[in-house]
Amino acid sequence: MTKDMKRDINEFVQFKIQPGGFVKFSRSISQERNLHELLKDLGFRKCKINKKIVYFQWQDNGLKKVNISIIKDAFKDFIKQENFINLPKEVSSEYISEWYYGSKPIKVNGLFDSVLYQELSEFQIETYFEQE
């Protein structure tokens, strides 16, 4: 995903406008999967090396080892940069930030694993992770 590509915010969260303008957020399993797919589009993956979980990001020059907070920050940056479309007029971008901080939408669970897990070849492991 390029930095200028916008995603529909409704892919990640549902909004219900309550009386008085209060906004209620919810998220389905498919929206959680969409969030993981966005992270995958941004190049993030996880694997096991010597029985240890390793998070990494595919970049132009190969793989870069990252920690889970980098992955979470990538979605936070997506929110901060307002890299989305179709935000209901009753919902400000500040509400989206509140939703992010209030719900911590990135859960490392089986769904996260099923989308982001990638086996690496011995060559890739030796090239990108053995020098650590």
N, C-alpha and C positions, 0 to 999 in steps of 0.2 A: 504494500500500500504506500503510495507516495504521500508526502506530507500535505499536499494540497487536495487530496481526495477526501471528500466528506462522506460520512456514514449517517444513515437515518438513526436518530437517537432512539426511536421506537424499537430498533433491533435489540436494544440493551435494557430498556426499562419501560414500564407502563405507568401512565399518569392517570389519576382520577381526581378531578377537580371537585372538592367538597364545597358545601355552602359556606359562604364567607371568604372564598378564595383559597382555603387551605388545600394544599396539594398532597395527595397520598400516592406513594410510590409502591410498586410491586414488580416482581420479575418472575417470569416463567423459566422452566428448564431450558426451553429453546432460546430464550434471551440470554441465559447464562452461557449456553453453548456459543451463541453469537459473539459474546464478549471474548471467550477463549479463542474463537476463530480470528477475531481482530488481533489478538496478541500473536497468533500464529502468522497472520499477514505481516505483522511487524518484525517477523523473523525469530520470535522466541520459541524455544523448545526446552525439553528436559530429557535426560537420559540417565542411565545407571552406568557408572564406571567403577569397577572393583567394588561392587555392592553399595556404592554411595550415589545418592541423587546429585546430579549436576545440572544446573540451569545454564543455558547458553543462548546466544543470539547470532543468527546468520547475518553477516555483514558483507560488504563488497569484497573485503580482503579475507574472508573466511569466517571462522567461528570466534566468538568472544565469550568467555565465561562470565556469567552475571549471577547475581543473587536474586532472590525472590522480590526484594524491595525494588530492584530496578524494573522488574516486570510490572509490578503494581504501579510504580511511578509512570510507566509508559501510558497506562490508561488514565492516570490522573492528569498527565500532560494533554492527552487527547481531550479530556473534559475542559481543562483550563484554556486550551487554545480554541475552544468552541468549534472543534473539528466535526461538527454534526449538523444535520438539517432536520426540518420538520418538528422543531420544538413548538409545542402548543403556545399560543399567544399568552395564555394565563400563567405560563411557567417561565420564570426568568432563568438565565444561566446560573445565577447564584443558587437556585433550588437544586440544580443538577450537582453542583459542588457539595451542597449539604447532603444530598442523597449519597454521593460517593463517600464522604467522610462518616456519615451515619450508618451506612449499611456495609461498608467495606466489601464491595461487590466481587472482588476476586477471591474465590475460595479454592484452595488447593485440595482437590477431592478427585474422585474417580473420573468425573467429567473433564476436569482440567487435564488429568493424565491421558484420557482417551484422545483428546484433541492435540495436546502438545508433546506427547511422548514420541521420541524418534530414536531408533537404534543408530549408532554410529559404527562405521567400519573401523577396523584396527588402525588403518592408515590415518583416518581422521583423528582418532584418539591420540595416536602417537604424534601427529603433526601439531595439534592444537592444545593438548592437555598434558603431555608427558614432560614438558619443560618446566612445569610448576614445582 
